[in-house]
Amino acid sequence: MDIEGSLKADLIAPLHCWDIFSMHLTNLAIKGKTQVELANLQKYQHRYDWNIDLEKTLNAPYEALVLTDSVVCIQWVSDGFTRMTGYSKKEVIGKSPKMLQGINTTKLSRDRVRQKLFDPNPFTEEIVNYRKTGEEYICRVEIHPIFNTSNHLSHYLALEQEIK
């Protein structure tokens, strides 16, 4: 093998190793984030006696989590929510997720969400939301009604993902 071929081989090997290792680190970071969020939600689960498999629910893709009570008042949000919207936890706790809607949020999408909240099954909707800065974004929201062991609606958990 000539010197040029030897140099190319030396340069390629560490990059391949780093690519694999960086994917591993990314997966560990995602798993760690999910474990922290799961632990936070499990506190609510124990307090309100939820009947939901949180680990299975959090296997779906999401960037942000929003927990509301049964009248859709925000109780808790993940750090991803703050990164996505620009709102701090203090700014949103006790408020309605409607605060993220604006002029281009269609009445049709708002009505669909409102109607589906009465259905006991999880559902997905795409809705135009707005960041604290006023910047518009399209959000895919997967909403899970959460029932307690007495089968009474307790909370809603929204898994949110920006799609545009």
C-alpha positions in Angstrom: 0.0 0.0 0.0 1.4 3.4 -0.9 1.5 6.4 1.6 -1.6 8.1 0.1 -3.6 4.9 0.5 -2.3 4.4 4.1 -3.3 8.0 5.0 -6.8 7.5 3.6 -7.2 4.3 5.5 -6.1 6.1 8.7 -8.5 9.0 8.2 -11.5 6.9 7.4 -11.3 4.5 10.3 -11.6 7.0 13.2 -14.5 8.8 11.4 -16.4 5.6 11.1 -15.8 4.9 14.8 -16.8 8.4 15.8 -20.0 8.2 13.7 -21.0 5.0 15.4 -20.1 6.3 18.8 -21.9 9.6 18.3 -25.0 7.7 17.3 -24.7 5.8 20.5 -24.2 9.0 22.6 -27.3 10.5 20.9 -29.3 7.4 21.7 -28.1 7.6 25.4 -29.1 11.2 25.6 -32.6 10.5 24.2 -33.0 7.6 26.6 -31.8 9.8 29.5 -34.2 12.6 28.6 -37.1 10.1 28.4 -36.2 8.6 31.7 -36.2 12.0 33.4 -39.6 12.9 31.9 -41.0 9.4 32.8 -39.9 9.9 36.4 -41.6 13.3 36.5 -44.8 11.9 35.0 -44.7 8.9 37.4 -45.0 11.2 40.3 -48.4 12.4 38.9 -49.3 8.8 38.1 -48.9 7.8 41.8 -50.6 10.9 43.1 -53.7 10.6 40.8 -53.8 6.8 40.5 -53.5 6.8 36.7 -54.3 3.8 34.7 -51.8 4.3 31.8 -48.6 2.6 30.6 -46.3 5.7 30.5 -43.3 3.9 29.1 -45.3 2.6 26.2 -46.8 6.1 25.6 -43.4 7.8 25.6 -42.1 5.4 23.0 -43.8 7.6 20.3 -41.7 10.4 18.8 -42.0 13.8 20.5 -40.0 16.9 21.2 -42.2 18.3 24.0 -44.7 17.0 26.6 -47.6 18.9 28.0 -49.7 17.6 30.9 -53.0 19.2 31.6 -55.8 18.4 34.0 -59.2 17.3 32.9 -60.3 20.8 32.1 -57.2 21.4 30.0 -55.3 23.6 32.3 -51.5 23.1 32.1 -50.0 21.3 35.1 -46.5 20.4 33.8 -44.4 20.8 30.7 -41.1 19.2 29.7 -37.9 21.1 29.0 -38.5 20.4 25.3 -41.7 22.5 25.5 -39.6 25.4 26.6 -37.1 24.9 23.8 -39.8 24.6 21.2 -42.0 27.5 22.3 -39.7 29.9 24.2 -42.1 29.9 27.1 -40.8 29.1 30.6 -42.6 26.6 32.8 -43.7 29.4 35.1 -45.3 31.3 32.2 -47.5 28.4 31.2 -48.4 26.5 34.4 -52.1 27.2 35.1 -52.9 28.4 31.6 -54.6 26.7 28.7 -52.6 25.4 25.7 -54.8 27.8 23.6 -52.3 30.4 24.5 -50.1 29.0 21.8 -52.8 29.5 19.1 -53.1 32.6 16.9 -54.5 34.1 13.8 -53.6 31.2 11.5 -54.8 28.5 13.8 -57.9 27.4 12.0 -61.3 27.1 13.7 -61.6 23.7 12.1 -58.5 22.3 13.8 -59.5 23.9 17.1 -63.0 22.3 16.8 -61.6 18.9 15.9 -59.3 19.0 19.0 -62.2 20.1 21.2 -64.5 17.3 19.9 -61.9 14.6 20.3 -61.2 15.5 23.9 -64.5 13.9 24.7 -63.4 10.6 23.1 -61.6 8.2 25.5 -59.1 7.3 22.8 -55.7 9.0 22.0 -55.8 11.1 18.8 -53.4 13.1 16.7 -54.0 16.6 15.2 -51.8 19.1 13.3 -52.3 22.6 14.5 -50.7 26.0 13.8 -49.1 27.3 17.0 -47.0 30.3 17.9 -43.8 30.7 19.8 -43.3 33.4 22.5 -41.6 35.4 19.8 -44.7 35.3 17.6 -43.1 32.9 15.1 -45.6 30.5 13.6 -45.0 26.7 13.5 -47.0 23.6 12.7 -47.2 21.2 15.5 -48.3 17.6 15.4 -50.0 16.9 18.8 -50.7 13.4 19.9 -53.1 13.7 22.9 -53.7 10.8 25.4 -56.6 11.1 27.7 -55.5 9.7 31.1 -58.0 7.9 33.3 -57.5 6.8 36.9 -58.1 3.3 38.2 -61.8 4.2 38.8 -62.0 5.0 35.1 -62.6 8.8 35.6 -60.8 11.2 33.3 -58.0 12.7 35.3 -55.6 14.4 32.8 -54.4 14.7 29.2 -50.9 14.1 28.1 -49.8 15.8 24.8 -46.8 14.6 22.9 -45.8 17.4 20.6 -43.5 17.5 17.6 -42.8 20.4 15.3 -43.3 19.5 11.7 -42.6 22.8 10.0 
